[in-house]
Amino acid sequence: MSTRIADKFAQLKAEGRAALVTYVVGGDPDPETSLKIVVGLPKAGADIIELGMPFTDPAADGPAIQEGALRALRNGASMKATLKLLKAFRAKDKTTPVVLMGYYNPIYVYGVDKFLKDAKASGADGLIVVDLPPEEDDELCIPAMDAGLNFIRLATPTTDDARAPAVFKNTSGFVYYVSVLGITGTKAPDLKSVAANVKRLKSHTSLPICVGFGVKTAEQARAIAKDADGVVVGSALVSALEKSLTKQGKPTAATPRAVHKLVAEIAKGVQQ
């Protein structure tokens, strides 16, 4: 089945390079600025966008993304607003894959069937829901696949060869390999460990494997891209956004530029 995600990886494979996957929180720091940031990501060098669905208790995320989610929520973010943001982006960009990433609680509250219908209509290509294990596939994974959305699973350093088949069974689009144990953005990945685990996991799946958690520099991205099919950058972008805000936490004209500048820098590492 041809999808934006599959088409993007096929294109990048032909170009002989890895994907740069960028994560930002939908609605951070406010709806207008968030849309400017998301719309500018592809031009800055992003190949795939992960759009965070703000939640009050993002257990797998570190301080940067937690603060980003709270900023968004304080300024009116909601599931409905996140999908509206995606729809506005999709009106301007028909080709860049967008994956909605977050936790199951806001989806459950919104209503699974309604969420899947509205996400698809808004232009989403896939989902990453970090707190739903394979044992709960009937809850969201299978319905999402039936709705034409890729369900992208997380693998970690503790996903051993016995566990991998269950993790990958209903995964589609790509695999998100979490390079460090713990929360996002707090540790640097061990590059030797990443390379070994990516190689091992590739024996279990033909899907592209993208590596994230802790990637902050072009040098790290370049090293990871030698072994992986994609590099995910999130906390570093949210931190760059935060540093561009006024003391009162308000965005300036420099806020989108701060995010796009870092994306462009890291993209150079991935594309070399």
N, C-alpha and C positions, 0 to 999 in steps of 0.2 A: 504494500500500500504506500502510495506517494504521500508524504507529509512534508511540512516545512522543515521539520527537524531532520528527517531522512535526507531530504534534498540538500540541506545545508552541509551535512557531513559528507555526502557524496561529492559536493562541490569542493570542499576543503581537502578531501582525499585526493582529488584530481590535481589540486594545487600543491599537494605534498606538505601540508601543514596542519597544525592542531587548531581547534576552535578556542576563541576567548569567550567565556561565558561570564556575564556580569550580573551581579545581584544588587538590586536596590529595593528599599521598602516603598511600597505603593503609598503615595500621599505624604512622603517625607521630603521636606519639612512642612509643605502645604500643597494642596492640589495643583495650583498653577505652576509652582516651581517644579514639582515632581513630574508633571507632564513635559516640561522643557528638558528636564534631565533625561527622561526615558526616550523622548524623540531624538535627542542628540547622541545617544549611545552608539547606534550603528555607524554613524559617520566618524565617531571617535575611534572605532575599531572593534566594537562588540559584534560577535557573530550570533550569539544567542543571549536573550535577556531572561533572567529570572526575576519575576516581580513578586516581592514579598507581600503576603496578605497580613496586615498588622493584627497583632494579638497581644493581649495584656500579659500573657505568661509564656513567652517563647523560651521554653526550657533548654533547648539545644543551642541557643544563641548567647554570645558573649555580650559585654556591656555596650559596645558600639551599636549593634543591631537592636538590642533591647531599648536603648535610648531613641533610636530611629523610629521604632514602632510606637513608643510613647509620644514622640513629637507628632507623628502622623495622627494618632488617635486624638490628641489634644486639639488638633486642627481639623477635625471632622471626618477622619478616615473611617471607613466601614467596608464591609464586603461589597456592598452596592457601589460605594465610591471607587473601590479598587477596580471593579469590572467596568465602571464608567471611564476610568482612566485608561484601561486597556483598549476599550472601544475607540477612544479618541486617538490613541497611538495607532491603532490598526487602520484608521481612516487615512493616516498619513504614510503608513508603511505596510505594504501588503506581503512582504517577503520574510522579514526577520522573525525567526521563531521566538515565541514568548511562552515561558513556563511559569505557572502560578505556584509559588512555594510558601509553605507554612504548616499550620497545624489543623487537626481535624475539628476541633471544637467550633471555630467560626463557620466551617462548612456544615456541620451537623445542625447548628442553630439556624443557619440560612435555609436548610433543607437540601438533602443530597440531590434529589432529582431536579429541583429548581436551580441549584448551583451548577450542575453539569450542563443543563440547557443554556443558562445565561452565560457561563464561561465560554462555551463553544460559540454562542452567538456574538460574544464580545471579541472573539479572535484568538482565544487561548489555543495553544497547541499541546500542552501537557501539564501534568501536575507533579509536584513533589510534596508529599505529606509525611513529615518526618516521624510522626508518632503512631503510624499505622503499620504494624508488622505484617508479614505475608500471611500469618494465620487469620488476619482480618480482611483478606482480599474481597470477600463478598460484600463488605461494608461500603467500599468506595472504588477499589481498584478495578474490579470486573465491570461495574456500572460505567466507570470512566472510559474503559476500553470500548465498551458497547456504544458509548456516545461519540467515539472517534477521537478521544484524547489519549495521548501517551501517558502511561503511569511510570514515572521514573523513580527507581528505588535507590536508597542509600546502601552502600557497602562500606565496611570499616576495617581497620586492621584486625579486628577479632572475627571477621567473616571468614571462617576457615573452610576447607574443602568440603567438609560434611554439611555445612550450613549453606554454602553458595547456591546449590541447585534450587533450594526453596526460595532464596532471595531473588533469584533471576527468573523464576518460572513465569511470572506474569509481567515482568518488567519490559518496557518498550521505550523507544526513543534513544535513550542512553542510560548508562549507569553513573551515578554520582558517587565517586570514591572519596570518603572522608579520610583525609590523610593523617589526622591526629586524633587521639582520644580526648574527649572533653568537649568544651563549648567552642563556638566559632571565634576566630580572630585573636586567640590568646597564646598560641604556640606556633612556632615555625615548623613546617613539615620536614621530616627526615628524608632527604632525597633518595638515599640508598634503599630505605624501607619502602618508599613509594614505588620506586622502579620494580623492586622484587614483587610487591603485592599486585601491582598492575599486571605484570607478566603472568602471575599465578591466576588471577581472576579472568584473564583473557582465555585461559584454557576452559573456562566454564560458560563463556558467552561470546557471541559474535557482535554484540552491541558495542558501540563506542564507549570508552571509559573516560570520564572527565574527573579531574582531581581538584578538590577544594579544601577549605578550612585552613587559614593561616597564610595564604599566598598574598604577598604585599608588594613585591618588587618585580621588575622586568627580568632580573637575573633568576629569581626563583621560577618564574613562569617559563623562561627559556629552558631551564633544566628539566622541569616537569614535562614540557611539551615534547621532549625527546622520546619519552616512553608512553605518554598518555595521548588520547585523542582530543582532549580538551583540558583547559585550565579554568577554574572557577575563582573569581575574585568578588568578595562581598564586603566583609568588615572594613577593609582598607578604603573602599569607596564611600561607605557610610561615614567613616571617620573623616575623610576629606570634606565631605558635605558639612559635617558638624563644625569643623574648624573654620569654614567659610561664613558661618552665621555671626550675627552681631552678639554683643554681650547679653542682649535680651532674647537671644535664640531666634531672631528673625533672619530670613534669607536676604541676600543682596544679589546684585547683578552678577557677582562673582561666583555665586553658589553653583549654578550648572557648569560653569567653566572649570571649577575646581575638580568636579567629578570627571568631566570629559578629558581634562588634561591628564589625570592619572590613568584613565582608560587608555589613552593614546600611548602613554609611556609603557604600560604593561603590554599593550598590543604589539609594540616593536619587539619585545622579547619573545612573544608567541610566534610572530611571523618570520623571525630570522631562521 
